[in-house]
Amino acid sequence: AQSVAQPEDQVNVAEGNPLTVKCTYSVSGNPYLFWYVQYPNRGLQFLLKYITGDNLVKGSYGFEAEFNKSQTSFHLKKPSALVSDSALYFCAVRDMRTLGNEKLTFGTGTRLTIIP
Amino acid sequence: KAGVTQTPRYLIKTRGQQVTLSCSPISGHRSVSWYQQTPGQGLQFLFEYFSETQRNKGNFPGRFSGRQFSNSRSEMNVSTLELGDSALYLCAISSGDGDTQYFGPGTRLTVL
């Protein structure tokens, strides 16, 4: 079985400061890892993914994430937060062994608030 | 980047009724997945269709069903609605390489 943990329900960051949203995962095989963002009354918007290769992946809107296999983590980061980054962020995992099975398992989400 | 539309965007039903939600990929995508999002349970996988066949199913009761048509459009149906079915229902399609799912705006279902 696969699972994702987002240990922080809420993260508050001052505008201009770096931000980190934490995610740890558990899968039987090698993971496909994703970050999505959700704005109020909207669907999920894809930010970035890790499939294989470089452990640091860059995505939309200046976000990046670092895959750490030994710590089974995939933390989302941004060097300088904007007020417009305030939203709900979801980490998701898919087991590479289950190719042909598109099921994503999501974390519970982290609400990010950027304080002006 | 793929696109998907969902209709209707908002829906209000009463307990015991049934409802059908629609998901239409803008361009042809063979894989369509459905998820339910609630404040209490978060995002949960409902089912996935690939080339009109259900390929995977989550842990939902049989009241939840779906189908996919030859043009890749998908519908999900919930029969005998319960208050707990109130949720945002999200449809997702896979990118061309199959790695990434792109989500539609969702249908907000309220059961009274």
gemmi code that builds the backbone of each chain (N, CA, C; Angstrom):
import gemmi

chains = {
    "A": [
        ("ALA", (0.847, -1.195, 0.000), (0.000, 0.000, 0.000), (0.881, 1.244, 0.000)),
        ("GLN", (0.399, 2.300, -0.561), (1.144, 3.548, -0.615), (0.471, 4.580, 0.269)),
        ("SER", (1.252, 5.477, 0.843), (0.705, 6.514, 1.706), (1.579, 7.750, 1.650)),
        ("VAL", (0.978, 8.870, 2.022), (1.667, 10.152, 2.054), (1.317, 10.845, 3.364)),
        ("ALA", (2.303, 11.467, 3.977), (2.063, 12.239, 5.194), (2.512, 13.677, 4.988)),
        ("GLN", (1.647, 14.598, 5.325), (1.981, 16.009, 5.360), (1.793, 16.420, 6.812)),
        ("PRO", (2.867, 16.541, 7.551), (2.768, 16.670, 9.009), (2.213, 17.996, 9.491)),
        ("GLU", (2.206, 19.004, 8.636), (1.738, 20.324, 9.035), (0.439, 20.667, 8.326)),
        ("ASP", (-0.607, 20.915, 9.128), (-1.871, 21.338, 8.529), (-1.782, 22.769, 8.020)),
        ("GLN", (-0.967, 23.578, 8.719), (-0.912, 25.013, 8.432), (0.544, 25.462, 8.506)),
        ("VAL", (0.951, 26.260, 7.516), (2.279, 26.866, 7.527), (2.115, 28.350, 7.235)),
        ("ASN", (2.687, 29.161, 8.091), (2.642, 30.619, 7.907), (4.053, 31.135, 7.647)),
        ("VAL", (4.183, 31.950, 6.604), (5.497, 32.479, 6.225), (5.345, 33.956, 5.875)),
        ("ALA", (6.309, 34.742, 6.281), (6.289, 36.158, 5.908), (6.671, 36.309, 4.438)),
        ("GLU", (6.034, 37.252, 3.795), (6.334, 37.518, 2.387), (7.816, 37.822, 2.201)),
        ("GLY", (8.403, 37.191, 1.183), (9.814, 37.403, 0.909), (10.728, 36.388, 1.575)),
        ("ASN", (10.215, 35.686, 2.571), (11.008, 34.644, 3.235), (10.927, 33.333, 2.464)),
        ("PRO", (11.897, 32.443, 2.667), (11.792, 31.124, 2.034), (10.699, 30.294, 2.698)),
        ("LEU", (10.095, 29.413, 1.919), (9.056, 28.548, 2.475), (9.385, 27.082, 2.206)),
        ("THR", (8.920, 26.244, 3.103), (9.037, 24.793, 2.954), (7.737, 24.152, 3.380)),
        ("VAL", (7.212, 23.264, 2.559), (6.047, 22.463, 2.903), (6.502, 21.008, 2.865)),
        ("LYS", (6.304, 20.312, 3.969), (6.899, 18.986, 4.137), (5.996, 17.856, 3.649)),
        ("CYS", (6.659, 16.807, 3.159), (5.942, 15.621, 2.674), (6.838, 14.412, 2.841)),
        ("THR", (6.302, 13.356, 3.419), (6.996, 12.067, 3.433), (6.076, 11.022, 2.829)),
        ("TYR", (6.637, 9.974, 2.299), (5.839, 9.002, 1.570), (6.238, 7.576, 1.935)),
        ("SER", (5.373, 6.656, 1.528), (5.670, 5.229, 1.696), (5.088, 4.481, 0.507)),
        ("VAL", (5.959, 3.771, -0.221), (5.517, 2.907, -1.309), (6.361, 1.644, -1.290)),
        ("SER", (5.858, 0.609, -1.923), (6.596, -0.648, -1.975), (7.740, -0.577, -2.973)),
        ("GLY", (7.477, 0.052, -4.101), (8.485, 0.156, -5.140), (9.062, 1.563, -5.195)),
        ("ASN", (9.559, 1.945, -6.352), (10.054, 3.306, -6.530), (8.884, 4.261, -6.748)),
        ("PRO", (8.986, 5.462, -6.221), (7.829, 6.365, -6.271), (7.827, 7.334, -7.445)),
        ("TYR", (6.640, 7.646, -7.906), (6.392, 8.854, -8.664), (5.836, 9.841, -7.639)),
        ("LEU", (6.382, 11.034, -7.544), (5.957, 11.999, -6.534), (5.501, 13.288, -7.190)),
        ("PHE", (4.471, 13.885, -6.617), (3.858, 15.063, -7.221), (3.498, 16.087, -6.147)),
        ("TRP", (3.487, 17.343, -6.563), (2.906, 18.411, -5.770), (1.830, 19.102, -6.607)),
        ("TYR", (0.682, 19.326, -5.953), (-0.418, 20.054, -6.553), (-0.798, 21.206, -5.616)),
        ("VAL", (-1.375, 22.246, -6.205), (-1.866, 23.379, -5.428), (-3.352, 23.577, -5.739)),
        ("GLN", (-4.084, 23.973, -4.716), (-5.522, 24.215, -4.893), (-5.880, 25.576, -4.342)),
        ("TYR", (-6.471, 26.398, -5.196), (-6.987, 27.687, -4.767), (-8.474, 27.532, -4.449)),
        ("PRO", (-9.044, 28.436, -3.667), (-10.447, 28.295, -3.232), (-11.392, 28.029, -4.393)),
        ("ASN", (-12.247, 27.021, -4.201), (-13.277, 26.673, -5.179), (-12.704, 26.325, -6.551)),
        ("ARG", (-11.522, 25.755, -6.558), (-10.897, 25.365, -7.814), (-10.435, 23.914, -7.731)),
        ("GLY", (-10.095, 23.371, -8.866), (-9.514, 22.031, -8.899), (-8.053, 22.068, -8.511)),
        ("LEU", (-7.381, 20.940, -8.682), (-5.963, 20.845, -8.358), (-5.127, 21.269, -9.553)),
        ("GLN", (-4.104, 22.037, -9.261), (-3.216, 22.518, -10.319), (-1.847, 21.874, -10.140)),
        ("PHE", (-1.330, 21.237, -11.155), (-0.056, 20.553, -11.099), (1.091, 21.552, -10.949)),
        ("LEU", (1.999, 21.275, -9.995), (3.159, 22.137, -9.776), (4.445, 21.504, -10.298)),
        ("LEU", (4.708, 20.273, -9.858), (5.942, 19.619, -10.265), (5.873, 18.133, -9.934)),
        ("LYS", (6.845, 17.402, -10.467), (6.879, 15.961, -10.227), (8.326, 15.465, -10.195)),
        ("TYR", (8.496, 14.346, -9.504), (9.749, 13.601, -9.549), (9.422, 12.200, -10.075)),
        ("ILE", (10.119, 11.835, -11.146), (9.958, 10.487, -11.686), (11.275, 9.724, -11.515)),
        ("THR", (12.340, 10.335, -12.006), (13.663, 9.741, -11.897), (14.675, 10.825, -12.205)),
        ("GLY", (15.951, 10.562, -11.939), (16.988, 11.529, -12.310), (17.365, 12.445, -11.168)),
        ("ASP", (17.615, 13.706, -11.487), (18.080, 14.696, -10.524), (17.114, 14.796, -9.348)),
        ("ASN", (17.664, 14.784, -8.149), (16.816, 14.810, -6.952), (16.124, 16.147, -6.749)),
        ("LEU", (16.651, 17.205, -7.321), (16.030, 18.525, -7.206), (15.245, 18.802, -8.486)),
        ("VAL", (13.957, 18.952, -8.326), (13.118, 19.216, -9.489), (12.527, 20.614, -9.381)),
        ("LYS", (12.439, 21.267, -10.514), (11.879, 22.615, -10.546), (10.531, 22.578, -11.245)),
        ("GLY", (9.623, 23.422, -10.737), (8.290, 23.432, -11.291), (7.791, 24.826, -11.575)),
        ("SER", (6.474, 24.941, -11.560), (5.830, 26.209, -11.904), (5.969, 27.230, -10.780)),
        ("TYR", (5.896, 28.508, -11.145), (5.807, 29.625, -10.209), (6.995, 29.699, -9.251)),
        ("GLY", (8.145, 29.189, -9.663), (9.342, 29.282, -8.844), (9.464, 28.232, -7.766)),
        ("PHE", (8.557, 27.277, -7.730), (8.624, 26.211, -6.744), (9.621, 25.131, -7.172)),
        ("GLU", (10.190, 24.477, -6.191), (11.059, 23.341, -6.422), (10.856, 22.334, -5.288)),
        ("ALA", (11.304, 21.120, -5.526), (11.168, 20.095, -4.495), (12.380, 19.180, -4.564)),
        ("GLU", (12.750, 18.667, -3.398), (13.906, 17.790, -3.325), (13.500, 16.399, -2.902)),
        ("PHE", (13.840, 15.440, -3.741), (13.572, 14.042, -3.446), (14.709, 13.491, -2.600)),
        ("ASN", (14.372, 12.904, -1.459), (15.369, 12.309, -0.581), (14.952, 10.872, -0.307)),
        ("LYS", (15.623, 9.951, -0.970), (15.207, 8.551, -0.878), (15.437, 7.973, 0.510)),
        ("SER", (16.537, 8.336, 1.135), (16.846, 7.756, 2.449), (15.857, 8.225, 3.510)),
        ("GLN", (15.384, 9.448, 3.377), (14.403, 9.969, 4.329), (12.975, 9.836, 3.809)),
        ("THR", (12.810, 9.251, 2.656), (11.492, 9.105, 1.991), (10.726, 10.422, 2.079)),
        ("SER", (11.379, 11.493, 1.677), (10.745, 12.799, 1.726), (10.766, 13.475, 0.368)),
        ("PHE", (9.859, 14.429, 0.225), (9.751, 15.195, -1.018), (9.202, 16.567, -0.635)),
        ("HIS", (10.023, 17.371, -0.002), (9.587, 18.663, 0.517), (9.520, 19.709, -0.585)),
        ("LEU", (8.481, 20.515, -0.542), (8.285, 21.600, -1.503), (8.933, 22.870, -0.951)),
        ("LYS", (9.627, 23.597, -1.832), (10.339, 24.788, -1.372), (10.203, 25.919, -2.377)),
        ("LYS", (10.392, 27.130, -1.846), (10.461, 28.320, -2.698), (11.353, 29.327, -2.005)),
        ("PRO", (12.289, 29.923, -2.699), (13.255, 30.823, -2.042), (12.637, 32.095, -1.464)),
        ("SER", (11.606, 32.614, -2.120), (11.027, 33.870, -1.673), (9.518, 33.817, -1.875)),
        ("ALA", (8.778, 33.810, -0.768), (7.326, 33.617, -0.831), (6.599, 34.881, -1.280)),
        ("LEU", (5.533, 34.657, -2.032), (4.638, 35.733, -2.461), (3.275, 35.547, -1.794)),
        ("VAL", (2.575, 36.657, -1.592), (1.234, 36.564, -1.009), (0.340, 35.668, -1.875)),
        ("SER", (0.556, 35.708, -3.178), (-0.258, 34.902, -4.100), (0.029, 33.402, -3.986)),
        ("ASP", (1.046, 33.023, -3.247), (1.313, 31.599, -3.010), (0.382, 31.008, -1.956)),
        ("SER", (-0.364, 31.839, -1.287), (-1.290, 31.362, -0.264), (-2.333, 30.455, -0.901)),
        ("ALA", (-2.384, 29.219, -0.442), (-3.272, 28.208, -1.038), (-3.127, 26.911, -0.247)),
        ("LEU", (-3.825, 25.887, -0.718), (-3.753, 24.554, -0.127), (-2.860, 23.685, -1.021)),
        ("TYR", (-1.864, 23.057, -0.419), (-0.889, 22.280, -1.173), (-0.992, 20.796, -0.828)),
        ("PHE", (-0.989, 19.981, -1.876), (-1.102, 18.539, -1.702), (0.103, 17.834, -2.311)),
        ("CYS", (0.628, 16.905, -1.550), (1.655, 15.999, -2.027), (0.967, 14.689, -2.417)),
        ("ALA", (1.438, 14.036, -3.464), (0.814, 12.785, -3.909), (1.885, 11.814, -4.379)),
        ("VAL", (1.567, 10.531, -4.289), (2.516, 9.492, -4.686), (1.821, 8.439, -5.531)),
        ("ARG", (2.598, 7.871, -6.430), (2.130, 6.746, -7.218), (3.270, 5.744, -7.268)),
        ("ASP", (2.965, 4.475, -7.149), (3.976, 3.432, -7.160), (4.353, 3.100, -8.601)),
        ("MET", (5.639, 3.234, -8.918), (6.091, 2.964, -10.286), (5.833, 1.521, -10.696)),
        ("ARG", (5.725, 0.623, -9.739), (5.490, -0.770, -10.112), (4.120, -0.951, -10.721)),
        ("THR", (3.227, 0.007, -10.441), (1.848, -0.155, -10.893), (1.598, 0.653, -12.152)),
        ("LEU", (2.527, 0.584, -13.083), (2.325, 1.248, -14.364), (1.064, 0.695, -15.002)),
        ("GLY", (0.283, 1.583, -15.558), (-1.015, 1.170, -16.057), (-2.092, 1.382, -15.019)),
        ("ASN", (-1.703, 1.728, -13.829), (-2.634, 2.065, -12.762), (-2.364, 3.511, -12.388)),
        ("GLU", (-3.313, 4.379, -12.683), (-3.073, 5.808, -12.546), (-3.350, 6.352, -11.144)),
        ("LYS", (-3.751, 5.475, -10.228), (-4.202, 5.955, -8.928), (-3.131, 6.761, -8.201)),
        ("LEU", (-3.533, 7.959, -7.770), (-2.684, 8.789, -6.926), (-3.184, 8.700, -5.489)),
        ("THR", (-2.248, 8.627, -4.560), (-2.588, 8.711, -3.143), (-2.102, 10.046, -2.637)),
        ("PHE", (-3.000, 10.799, -2.019), (-2.702, 12.164, -1.605), (-2.470, 12.265, -0.106)),
        ("GLY", (-1.685, 13.241, 0.282), (-1.608, 13.642, 1.674), (-2.839, 14.457, 2.038)),
        ("THR", (-2.899, 14.834, 3.302), (-4.082, 15.546, 3.815), (-4.071, 17.026, 3.484)),
        ("GLY", (-2.990, 17.495, 2.923), (-2.916, 18.888, 2.510), (-2.321, 19.790, 3.578)),
        ("THR", (-1.645, 20.835, 3.122), (-1.070, 21.859, 4.007), (-1.540, 23.219, 3.521)),
        ("ARG", (-2.152, 23.947, 4.437), (-2.596, 25.286, 4.067), (-1.449, 26.260, 4.286)),
        ("LEU", (-1.014, 26.866, 3.218), (0.090, 27.824, 3.262), (-0.471, 29.237, 3.247)),
        ("THR", (-0.092, 30.014, 4.226), (-0.510, 31.417, 4.302), (0.734, 32.298, 4.293)),
        ("ILE", (0.792, 33.199, 3.343), (1.911, 34.130, 3.250), (1.438, 35.471, 3.820)),
        ("ILE", (2.152, 35.923, 4.800), (1.761, 37.126, 5.537), (2.479, 38.343, 4.965)),
        ("PRO", (1.716, 39.341, 4.536), (2.358, 40.531, 3.910), (3.240, 41.293, 4.907)),
    ],
    "B": [
        ("LYS", (0.203, 20.642, -22.358), (-0.607, 20.555, -21.153), (-2.032, 20.179, -21.546)),
        ("ALA", (-2.617, 19.184, -20.841), (-3.945, 18.705, -21.172), (-4.986, 19.566, -20.490)),
        ("GLY", (-6.244, 19.496, -20.981), (-7.317, 20.230, -20.349), (-8.524, 19.345, -20.193)),
        ("VAL", (-9.345, 19.663, -19.222), (-10.551, 18.894, -18.963), (-11.625, 19.793, -18.399)),
        ("THR", (-12.844, 19.593, -18.854), (-13.986, 20.328, -18.327), (-14.897, 19.377, -17.570)),
        ("GLN", (-15.544, 19.931, -16.568), (-16.492, 19.157, -15.768), (-17.808, 19.905, -15.699)),
        ("THR", (-18.888, 19.159, -15.853), (-20.214, 19.757, -15.757), (-21.134, 18.865, -14.941)),
        ("PRO", (-22.051, 19.459, -14.183), (-22.103, 20.892, -13.908), (-21.025, 21.290, -12.897)),
        ("ARG", (-20.847, 22.543, -12.659), (-19.874, 22.981, -11.657), (-20.448, 22.915, -10.245)),
        ("TYR", (-21.729, 23.139, -10.136), (-22.392, 23.087, -8.826), (-23.704, 22.346, -8.972)),
        ("LEU", (-24.047, 21.623, -7.910), (-25.232, 20.784, -7.949), (-25.777, 20.638, -6.536)),
        ("ILE", (-27.080, 20.777, -6.402), (-27.722, 20.555, -5.112), (-28.771, 19.473, -5.286)),
        ("LYS", (-28.685, 18.450, -4.450), (-29.624, 17.340, -4.494), (-30.121, 17.058, -3.080)),
        ("THR", (-31.163, 16.245, -2.989), (-31.657, 15.819, -1.692), (-31.369, 14.340, -1.483)),
        ("ARG", (-31.365, 13.962, -0.233), (-31.079, 12.566, 0.110), (-31.994, 11.622, -0.656)),
        ("GLY", (-31.443, 10.516, -1.094), (-32.226, 9.526, -1.816), (-32.227, 9.695, -3.321)),
        ("GLN", (-31.914, 10.901, -3.785), (-31.857, 11.125, -5.225), (-30.589, 10.515, -5.809)),
        ("GLN", (-30.507, 10.533, -7.119), (-29.285, 10.123, -7.778), (-28.742, 11.286, -8.604)),
        ("VAL", (-27.469, 11.196, -8.947), (-26.829, 12.285, -9.671), (-25.830, 11.727, -10.672)),
        ("THR", (-25.683, 12.429, -11.783), (-24.687, 12.071, -12.801), (-23.800, 13.269, -13.067)),
        ("LEU", (-22.502, 13.061, -12.973), (-21.521, 14.109, -13.230), (-20.750, 13.756, -14.496)),
        ("SER", (-20.328, 14.786, -15.223), (-19.665, 14.559, -16.494), (-18.263, 15.151, -16.514)),
        ("CYS", (-17.386, 14.485, -17.241), (-15.998, 14.908, -17.392), (-15.625, 14.773, -18.861)),
        ("SER", (-15.154, 15.866, -19.453), (-14.821, 15.843, -20.883), (-13.407, 16.341, -21.116)),
        ("PRO", (-12.518, 15.471, -21.540), (-11.187, 15.928, -21.937), (-11.290, 16.813, -23.172)),
        ("ILE", (-10.505, 17.877, -23.178), (-10.524, 18.774, -24.327), (-9.978, 18.072, -25.564)),
        ("SER", (-8.920, 17.347, -25.391), (-8.409, 16.530, -26.488), (-8.469, 15.071, -26.053)),
        ("GLY", (-8.423, 14.135, -26.948), (-8.618, 12.741, -26.617), (-7.591, 12.190, -25.658)),
        ("HIS", (-8.028, 11.739, -24.504), (-7.170, 11.089, -23.526), (-7.841, 9.795, -23.117)),
        ("ARG", (-7.096, 8.726, -23.164), (-7.707, 7.429, -22.948), (-7.940, 7.117, -21.473)),
        ("SER", (-7.220, 7.802, -20.571), (-7.342, 7.510, -19.145), (-8.025, 8.660, -18.423)),
        ("VAL", (-9.068, 8.325, -17.679), (-9.790, 9.308, -16.869), (-9.951, 8.743, -15.465)),
        ("SER", (-9.595, 9.538, -14.480), (-9.744, 9.129, -13.074), (-10.681, 10.076, -12.359)),
        ("TRP", (-11.334, 9.579, -11.327), (-12.243, 10.377, -10.509), (-11.796, 10.317, -9.051)),
        ("TYR", (-11.912, 11.468, -8.393), (-11.568, 11.580, -6.976), (-12.667, 12.339, -6.253)),
        ("GLN", (-12.820, 12.007, -4.968), (-13.739, 12.737, -4.106), (-12.925, 13.511, -3.081)),
        ("GLN", (-13.279, 14.768, -2.900), (-12.592, 15.588, -1.893), (-13.575, 16.087, -0.866)),
        ("THR", (-13.355, 15.736, 0.383), (-14.164, 16.213, 1.499), (-13.251, 16.742, 2.590)),
        ("PRO", (-13.757, 17.652, 3.418), (-12.922, 18.173, 4.514), (-12.470, 17.079, 5.477)),
        ("GLY", (-13.320, 16.084, 5.702), (-12.986, 15.054, 6.672), (-12.070, 13.967, 6.151)),
        ("GLN", (-12.286, 13.528, 4.931), (-11.540, 12.411, 4.351), (-10.463, 12.835, 3.372)),
        ("GLY", (-10.421, 14.083, 3.008), (-9.418, 14.544, 2.056), (-9.729, 14.059, 0.650)),
        ("LEU", (-8.675, 13.852, -0.118), (-8.808, 13.407, -1.505), (-8.739, 11.889, -1.569)),
        ("GLN", (-9.795, 11.299, -2.076), (-9.846, 9.849, -2.166), (-10.153, 9.412, -3.593)),
        ("PHE", (-9.447, 8.385, -4.030), (-9.594, 7.847, -5.364), (-10.894, 7.042, -5.467)),
        ("LEU", (-11.663, 7.365, -6.516), (-12.913, 6.645, -6.759), (-12.697, 5.510, -7.759)),
        ("PHE", (-12.353, 5.852, -8.973), (-12.079, 4.856, -10.002), (-11.352, 5.485, -11.179)),
        ("GLU", (-10.841, 4.589, -12.040), (-10.109, 5.008, -13.228), (-10.623, 4.206, -14.414)),
        ("TYR", (-10.805, 4.922, -15.524), (-11.205, 4.273, -16.764), (-10.130, 4.471, -17.814)),
        ("PHE", (-9.929, 3.419, -18.591), (-8.962, 3.471, -19.683), (-9.600, 2.776, -20.877)),
        ("SER", (-9.710, 3.514, -21.958), (-10.320, 2.973, -23.175), (-11.632, 2.265, -22.878)),
        ("GLU", (-12.490, 2.958, -22.139), (-13.870, 2.544, -21.842), (-13.970, 1.397, -20.844)),
        ("THR", (-12.853, 0.985, -20.256), (-12.852, -0.103, -19.285), (-12.394, 0.411, -17.926)),
        ("GLN", (-13.084, -0.034, -16.880), (-12.640, 0.346, -15.545), (-11.377, -0.429, -15.221)),
        ("ARG", (-10.320, 0.288, -14.929), (-9.023, -0.343, -14.715), (-8.669, -0.434, -13.233)),
        ("ASN", (-9.268, 0.434, -12.424), (-8.957, 0.431, -11.000), (-10.128, 1.049, -10.257)),
        ("LYS", (-10.318, 0.621, -9.036), (-11.451, 1.104, -8.264), (-11.015, 1.324, -6.827)),
        ("GLY", (-11.487, 2.415, -6.243), (-11.200, 2.703, -4.844), (-12.207, 2.035, -3.927)),
        ("ASN", (-12.120, 2.369, -2.642), (-12.971, 1.737, -1.632), (-14.237, 2.536, -1.387)),
        ("PHE", (-15.091, 2.542, -2.349), (-16.369, 3.220, -2.237), (-17.486, 2.204, -2.443)),
        ("PRO", (-18.649, 2.475, -1.841), (-19.763, 1.522, -2.021), (-20.248, 1.484, -3.456)),
        ("GLY", (-21.037, 0.459, -3.737), (-21.526, 0.247, -5.083), (-22.453, 1.343, -5.601)),
        ("ARG", (-22.873, 2.236, -4.687), (-23.710, 3.361, -5.133), (-22.935, 4.284, -6.087)),
        ("PHE", (-21.651, 4.205, -6.017), (-20.782, 5.006, -6.880), (-20.395, 4.162, -8.094)),
        ("SER", (-20.699, 4.674, -9.264), (-20.355, 3.955, -10.480), (-19.912, 4.947, -11.552)),
        ("GLY", (-19.334, 4.424, -12.596), (-18.878, 5.306, -13.664), (-18.843, 4.583, -14.979)),
        ("ARG", (-18.565, 5.352, -15.997), (-18.344, 4.770, -17.304), (-17.573, 5.752, -18.167)),
        ("GLN", (-17.021, 5.222, -19.243), (-16.295, 6.065, -20.194), (-16.785, 5.726, -21.588)),
        ("PHE", (-16.927, 6.751, -22.395), (-17.424, 6.587, -23.749), (-16.265, 6.538, -24.748)),
        ("SER", (-16.595, 6.205, -25.972), (-15.550, 6.034, -26.995), (-14.824, 7.338, -27.297)),
        ("ASN", (-15.444, 8.473, -27.003), (-14.776, 9.754, -27.237), (-13.999, 10.226, -26.009)),
        ("SER", (-13.806, 9.324, -25.057), (-13.049, 9.545, -23.811), (-13.837, 10.278, -22.739)),
        ("ARG", (-14.973, 10.852, -23.084), (-15.795, 11.482, -22.034), (-16.192, 10.445, -20.998)),
        ("SER", (-16.261, 10.905, -19.752), (-16.589, 9.985, -18.668), (-17.720, 10.556, -17.833)),
        ("GLU", (-18.496, 9.693, -17.269), (-19.545, 10.077, -16.324), (-19.388, 9.255, -15.052)),
        ("MET", (-19.733, 9.870, -13.954), (-19.868, 9.108, -12.719), (-21.276, 9.312, -12.166)),
        ("ASN", (-21.801, 8.279, -11.590), (-23.157, 8.283, -11.075), (-23.143, 7.902, -9.604)),
        ("VAL", (-23.928, 8.618, -8.833), (-24.103, 8.250, -7.426), (-25.591, 8.061, -7.203)),
        ("SER", (-25.979, 6.905, -6.776), (-27.392, 6.616, -6.533), (-27.691, 6.719, -5.038)),
        ("THR", (-28.926, 6.897, -4.717), (-29.391, 6.960, -3.329), (-28.463, 7.846, -2.499)),
        ("LEU", (-28.451, 9.103, -2.835), (-27.515, 10.034, -2.216), (-27.682, 10.111, -0.700)),
        ("GLU", (-26.553, 10.247, -0.034), (-26.508, 10.443, 1.416), (-25.860, 11.790, 1.708)),
        ("LEU", (-26.122, 12.306, 2.914), (-25.547, 13.602, 3.284), (-24.022, 13.584, 3.146)),
        ("GLY", (-23.428, 12.458, 3.466), (-21.976, 12.339, 3.426), (-21.384, 12.330, 2.029)),
        ("ASP", (-22.243, 12.298, 1.027), (-21.741, 12.344, -0.366), (-21.454, 13.776, -0.794)),
        ("SER", (-21.820, 14.733, 0.033), (-21.505, 16.133, -0.275), (-19.997, 16.296, -0.363)),
        ("ALA", (-19.535, 16.759, -1.491), (-18.089, 16.800, -1.725), (-17.808, 17.540, -3.016)),
        ("LEU", (-16.516, 17.772, -3.234), (-16.034, 18.232, -4.538), (-15.571, 16.989, -5.283)),
        ("TYR", (-16.127, 16.751, -6.453), (-15.752, 15.597, -7.247), (-14.851, 16.064, -8.389)),
        ("LEU", (-13.669, 15.496, -8.416), (-12.641, 15.920, -9.369), (-12.366, 14.817, -10.379)),
        ("CYS", (-12.230, 15.242, -11.609), (-11.881, 14.347, -12.693), (-10.462, 14.692, -13.125)),
        ("ALA", (-9.696, 13.675, -13.495), (-8.317, 13.909, -13.923), (-8.017, 13.096, -15.166)),
        ("ILE", (-7.227, 13.677, -16.049), (-6.772, 12.966, -17.232), (-5.254, 12.878, -17.194)),
        ("SER", (-4.721, 11.899, -17.863), (-3.273, 11.694, -17.826), (-2.600, 12.393, -18.993)),
        ("SER", (-1.384, 12.840, -18.739), (-0.586, 13.445, -19.794), (-0.260, 12.406, -20.858)),
        ("GLY", (0.277, 12.871, -21.951), (0.576, 11.977, -23.067), (1.519, 10.845, -22.703)),
        ("ASP", (2.467, 11.146, -21.802), (3.408, 10.105, -21.377), (2.853, 9.273, -20.232)),
        ("GLY", (1.665, 9.610, -19.780), (1.023, 8.836, -18.722), (1.535, 9.115, -17.329)),
        ("ASP", (2.506, 10.039, -17.200), (3.117, 10.255, -15.887), (2.286, 11.150, -14.987)),
        ("THR", (1.664, 12.164, -15.553), (1.069, 13.228, -14.752), (-0.426, 13.284, -14.967)),
        ("GLN", (-1.165, 13.522, -13.878), (-2.603, 13.726, -13.982), (-2.917, 15.210, -13.895)),
        ("TYR", (-3.788, 15.643, -14.779), (-4.248, 17.023, -14.787), (-5.727, 17.027, -14.442)),
        ("PHE", (-6.051, 17.912, -13.515), (-7.389, 17.903, -12.948), (-8.285, 18.967, -13.559)),
        ("GLY", (-9.573, 18.627, -13.613), (-10.575, 19.602, -13.969), (-10.937, 20.462, -12.780)),
        ("PRO", (-11.842, 21.442, -12.984), (-12.208, 22.358, -11.907), (-13.091, 21.728, -10.835)),
        ("GLY", (-13.669, 20.570, -11.144), (-14.482, 19.880, -10.162), (-15.960, 20.220, -10.240)),
        ("THR", (-16.760, 19.343, -9.668), (-18.196, 19.573, -9.469), (-18.460, 19.550, -7.978)),
        ("ARG", (-19.025, 20.644, -7.488), (-19.360, 20.736, -6.058), (-20.767, 20.200, -5.881)),
        ("LEU", (-20.892, 19.055, -5.218), (-22.190, 18.435, -4.952), (-22.581, 18.675, -3.507)),
        ("THR", (-23.770, 19.204, -3.322), (-24.311, 19.392, -1.986), (-25.564, 18.544, -1.865)),
        ("VAL", (-25.601, 17.710, -0.837), (-26.762, 16.855, -0.589), (-27.484, 17.361, 0.651)),
        ("LEU", (-28.758, 17.705, 0.485), (-29.547, 18.262, 1.607), (-30.502, 17.225, 2.194)),
    ],
}
model = gemmi.Model(1)
for chain_id, residues in chains.items():
    chain = gemmi.Chain(chain_id)
    for i, (resn, *xyz) in enumerate(residues, 1):
        res = gemmi.Residue()
        res.name, res.seqid = resn, gemmi.SeqId(i, " ")
        for name, pos in zip(("N", "CA", "C"), xyz):
            atom = gemmi.Atom()
            atom.name, atom.element = name, gemmi.Element(name[0])
            atom.pos, atom.b_iso = gemmi.Position(*pos), 0.0
            res.add_atom(atom)
        chain.add_residue(res)
    model.add_chain(chain)
structure = gemmi.Structure()
structure.add_model(model)
structure.setup_entities()
